[in-house]
Amino acid sequence: MKLSYILSMMHDGQWFGFSDAKNQIYENLIILNSQYTKPTEQEIEAKRVELENEAQAKIDAKVSGNQKLLDLGLTQAEATALTGYTPPSED
């Protein structure tokens, strides 16, 4: 997960930038909006974990919903149409 994405999910608007746009690392992070302070690396890591957990929860909900629809007798194609989840192929 890119640092710029994580930062964009911390506050609204263009509140941050990088002193070197080609090298977007923590050391080059600059704060453009005085309303905010530079987050610590630990705060950024916590936000990354939070975002990853939220993404996994969405996947888990789709998998669970898909299975419940299959248990009710729908075909996989019908379940996928409703949940948007396509199970991995079993090659």
MOWO-V937530 format. One record per backbone hydrogen bond with DSSP energy under -1.0 kcal/mol. CO is the residue of the C=O (numbers start at 1). NH is the residue of the N-H. If there is no record, write none. Layout:
co & nh
CO & NH
CO & NH
This chain:
co & nh
2 & 6
3 & 7
4 & 8
5 & 9
7 & 10
13 & 15
15 & 32
15 & 33
17 & 30
20 & 23
23 & 25
25 & 28
26 & 29
28 & 19
30 & 17
33 & 36
40 & 44
41 & 45
42 & 46
43 & 47
44 & 48
45 & 49
46 & 50
47 & 51
48 & 52
49 & 53
50 & 54
51 & 55
52 & 56
53 & 57
54 & 58
55 & 59
56 & 60
57 & 61
58 & 62
59 & 63
60 & 64
61 & 65
62 & 66
63 & 67
64 & 68
65 & 69
66 & 70
67 & 71
68 & 72
69 & 74
70 & 73
75 & 79
76 & 80
77 & 81
78 & 82
79 & 83
80 & 84
89 & 91
